[in-house]
């Protein structure tokens, strides 16, 4: 179990120190801003949606290691997926980080590295900020979302 925890910590640190898809997306047709007042995390999610597929996505912002790693991992996991799949993954991810369980989530891939945040309730908002902001972008919400 310690080896798995160490691997997860390495994945989180890697995505925090070298976030993937960290840039404004010039061709975005959906965007949203999110804020976690508790931790000070701020994120903007950019989406290029064609039909029912997220063709491309990226993010910008500032935040803690968990927030940044979560956004980076999310962008890698969702690029090229149908919106229905994204909704399913959002539900699975949220369940994984909020419910006490030992269930394996194979559909989440590297996102499982964030499962440990459920042991730290204050960090759950950090891990889910990008996901809630993604949901706001898909629904074209113009008001910034907040985890409070």
C-alpha positions, -999 to +999 in steps of 0.1 A: +000+000+000+029+024+007+043+018-028+009+028-043+007+059-021+042+069-032+033+064-068+002+085-064+022+112-047+047+112-076+019+115-101+004+145-082+038+162-078+046+156-115+013+172-127+017+201-102+053+209-112+047+203-150+010+208-156-003+195-189-025+216-211-017+247-191-025+276-215-054+296-229-071+278-257-075+302-286-101+281-303-123+276-272-160+279-276-168+273-239-150+288-209-157+292-172-138+305-142-138+289-107-125+299-073-119+281-041-118+308-014-107+284+013-074+276-004-072+306-028-072+284-059-084+300-091-089+283-124-102+290-159-112+261-180-112+263-218-131+239-240-134+233-277-166+213-281-177+200-315-211+182-315-210+160-284-172+157-282-147+177-262-121+180-289-096+200-268-094+215-234-069+234-213-067+254-181-050+284-165-048+296-130-031+295-097-035+270-069-022+244-045-006+212-057-039+192-055-059+218-074-033+221-102-026+184-104-064+177-106-069+202-134-039+188-153-050+152-149-086+161-159-075+177-191-055+147-201-083+123-192-111+142-210-096+153-243-115+136-272-143+122-250-180+125-256-198+147-231-219+118-218-186+100-209-173+132-192-205+134-171-200+097-161-163+104-152-172+135-132-197+114-112-171+087-106-144+111-097-166+130-073-177+097-057-140+086-054-129+118-036-159+122-013-170+087-002-152+064+021-145+033+000-118+010-012-133+005-046-110+006-076-120+030-104-104+017-136-122+042-158-104+071-140-069+060-149-043+083-134-070+103-117-071+076-091-039+093-077-063+118-061-083+092-042-064+100-010-079+135-007-110+120+008-089+115+040-085+153+041-120+169+037-106+205+033-087+193+002-117+178-016-127+213-028-092+217-042-095+184-061-130+191-075-126+228-084-115+222-120-143+196-124-170+219-112-156+247-134-157+223-164-193+216-157-200+254-157-182+257-190-202+230-206-234+248-194-221+282-205-224+297-171-210+332-172-208+337-134-176+324-118-183+293-098-171+290-062-166+259-040-182+278-011 
